């Protein structure tokens, strides 16, 4: 019986290696990004499907009020709800093995090691792609990127519409409901008091930011100025949010570092109103091995399909140019 060919070994051993590695890759992609980790903890990562992604919002108020005796009551039913509509966004990470590498590593163990090495790179790249796009405005690559936090945190000045609705300042309108007026771009000199002021702009009633994301430089300043009782290490049982990152507390919100956060930026997020929607058939799902007709190589892609959705942009805040 002839020995198995390299392609046969790759189809069997290489594919099995990728499938075995995928759960760990997915965990590391999401748990390696503070926002995604927080959404996982809140169970705000949703597996969904459909032609597009729809999020219902309330933008107006029903009637009602005081009355006396036989006063006529206003029973009109004004429109108070609508839907934001988002399109599915697609991401991919390639796994590519050259024919020469396959020749040099033709045994089962060698091919498994070869695929593992490429999966290590794919894991890092997938985490980087997702982490970077979570802070974008959705216009990257001709609008193919995820609609990230910069699109969420805007009043229409930079990002004119959100979820297919044009932002506006008109009271009781869908445009106002998808607008985030809590954006400071004129430059802020860091202080705890100033951070408290910006956080308060995203607070209404009992709703307030629970996750604050910033850069290493700003986090270091925050740590220096924080009261000792406000400092929480990664192993502290009483830290406000257990998402696996070193953090400081600001009124119950966890302040964490994300290397993908743009320079000089601080995001004040109420993650109750944020969710990452993922298509069930695109959770970094692998293709089979492909063999190009004009190249001596074997290729697989890992595909992701989803979108970041915010149901209440006004309960988020952003400060840029913080120094």
N, C-alpha and C positions, 0 to 999 in steps of 0.2 A: 504494500500500500504506500503510495507516494506521500512524503511529508506535506503538511499544510503549507500553502503559499502565504507570502507576507500579507497579501490582501485578505485572505481568509482569517488569519490571526488578527489583523486589524479590525475586521468586521465583527469578530466575536470578542476577543480580549479587549481591544481598544474601546469598543462601544460599551461593554460591561463596565470598564473602568470609569468612563464618563458618567454613566448612570449611577454608579455607586458614589461618585464624588458630588453629584448635583445637590443633594440635601445640604451638605456642608457648605457648598458654594452659596446657595440661596441664603442660608442662615448668616453667613459672614457678610454678604452684600448688604443685607438689611440691618443686622445688628452692628455693623461697622459704621453706620451713619446715624448720628443722634436723632434726627427727625424720624427716620424710618423705624429706629428702635423704639422710640416713644409711641409711634402709631401702632406698632406690633403689641406693645404693652397695653395699649388702650383697646386692642382688637379693632383698630381702624384701618387694617389692611384687608381689603375686601376682594374676594374672588368673584368675578361677575362676567357677564357676556352681553350680547345685544349689538344692534346696529351702531349705537353710540352710547355715551355715558351721560346720564341725566341726573340732575340734582335739583330737587324742589326747594324753593326758598319762599319765605314770607316777607313781603315788602310793604304791606299796608296794614291798616287797623280796621277791624269791624266796628259797626256802630255800637251804641249803648251809652248809658250815662244815667243821670238822676232823672226822676220824674215825680209827679204828684197827682194823686187821685186818678182822674180820667184823661190825663194828658194823652195826646196822640203820640204813639211810639214810632220811631223811625225803623221800619222793617226792610229797608233797602239792603241789598247784598252786594257791596262793592267788590271788585276784584282785588284780592289781597295776596294771591299766590301765583307763582310762575315757575318755569324750569330753566335752569342753566343747562346748556348742551355742550359737551366736550367730545372731541374725536379721539379715537384710540391712537396712541402713539406707540411706535415700534422701535425697539433697540435690538442690537445684536452684538455678539462677541465671536470672532472666528477662532477656530482651532485648526491650525494648518501644519502639516508634517511634510517635509520634503521627501522625495524619493530616495535621496542619498541617506538621510537619517533612517529611513525605513530599512534600507539595505544594511546599514551598520547595526541596527537593532532589530534583527529579524525574528528572534525568539519571543515566546510568550511573555516572559518576565521583562525582557528588554523593552518590548512594545508597551507594556503596561507602565513601566517607569517613564517612557517617553511621553505617553499621553498624560501621566500625572504631572510631569514637568510643565506641559503646555496648559494643563488645567490650573496649575498654580498661577500662571500668568493671566489666564482668562478670569480667574476669580478676582485678582487685583484690578484688572481692567473693568470688569463689570461693576465693582464697587465704586470705581472712580467715575464711570459714566453716569451711574444713577446719582451718586453724591453730588456731582457737578451740576447736573440738570435740575436737581431739586431747588437750586438757587437761581435758575434762569428765568427768563420772561416768556419762554415758549417760542421765540422767534428764530432761535438758532437753527441752522441748516434749513432755511426757507420754511420755518414753521413746523419742522418735523420733531423738534426736541420736546421733552416734557414741559408742560405749563407749570413752571416752578414758582417759588415764593415771591420772586420779584414781580410776577404778574399778579399774584394775590395781593401784595402790599403796594397798591397804587390807587390814586384817585382819578385816573384818566389822563394825567399829565404825560406819563411815559407809556403806559399800556391803556389804550383807549377803551377796550372792551374786555369783559371777562365772562366766560361761559356763553359767548354769543350775545351778550347784552351790553349795549353801549353805556358806559358809566356817566353819571350825571350828578348834580346837586339838588335835583328836584325832590321835594319831600314826598314821601309815600309813593315812590316810583321804583321799578326794578333797577333802574340805573343807579339810584342811591344805595340800594341794598347790596349791590356788588362792588361798591366803591369803598376804598380804604383811605380815609383822610388822615390816618395816623402815621404819616411819613415825614421824616425830618431829613432833608438833604442839604441844608445850608451849612452844615458843619457844627459839630458839638465837641466841646472840651469835656473829656470824661470826668464825671463825678458820680458818686452813688446817688446824690440828690437828683441829678439830671436824668439818670437811668430810671429812677422812681417816677419822675414826671412823665417820661415817655411811656413807661409801662401803664401808667394810669389812664392814658388816652385810649388804651385798648380794653379798659375795664368798664363794664356796665352791670350794675347790680352785683350779683354774686359771680358773674363771669369775669375772669381775669386771666392773663397769660400764665401758663404752667410750665413753659419751656422757653428759655432764652438762649439763643445760639450766637456765638461770636467767634472772633479770631484769637489766636494764642496771645498776641500783643495786648489786646483789650482785656482778655481774661486775666492776664498777669497784673494789670493795673487794678482790676476789680478785686483780685485776691489780696493785694497789698492794702487796699482801703477797707476791706470787709472786716466787720467785728469778729473776734475769735469765735463767738457763739454762732456765727453764720457760716462758718467753714465746715464743709462736709467732705470726708474722704470717701473713696469708692467702697470701703468696707463698713462704713457707718450704717447701723441698722435704722437710725432715725433720719436719714437723709430724705428729702422731700419726694424724689422720684428715683426709683431704682432702675436706671437704664444702662448701667455698666460703665459710666464715664465719671471721671473726677468732676465735682461740681460744687458750686456755691449757691446759697439760697438767697433769693430776693422775694420776700413776702410769699413764700411757699413755692415760687417758681425756681426750677433748677437752671442754673447758668452753666452752660457747657461749651466746650471748644469743638469746632468742626473745621478741619483743614480746608474744606471746600467753600467755607463762608467767605464771601468777597472781602477784600482788604478794607478795614475801617467800618465794617458793618456790624450792626447788632439787630437781630430779629427777635421780637417779642411775640410768641405764638400761643394761641389757645388751641391745643391740639384736639380738643373735643370736636372742633368744627373742621378738622382736616382729615382727609382719608386718602389712602393710596389704593386705587382700584386696579386690579390685575386680572387679565384674561386667563381663564383656567387652562387654556391650551398654549399659553405663552409665558409660563413661569420659568424663563430660561430653558425652554424646551429644546432638546437637541435634534438636529436633522440627522439623517444617515450620512455615512461617508460618501463624499463626492470625489470623482477623479477627473479633473479637467482634461480636455482633449489636447490642449496646447501647453500643458505644464506637467512635469513629473512631480506630482504632489497628491496628498489626500487632505480633504477639507471637510470640516463640520462647522456649523454655526449654532450658537445658543441664542434663541429668540425670546424676547421679552415684549409683552404688550400691556400697556396700562396708561394711567394718568393720575396726577395729583389733583385733588379736587378740594376746594374750600367752600363750605356752605355759608360762611359768615366772614367775609374779608374785613368788615369793620371792627371785628374783635381781634385783629392782628395789628402789629405795629412794626415799623422799621426806622432805624436811624443809620444814615450813611455818613461818610466823612467824619467819623468819630476819632478824635486824637487825644 
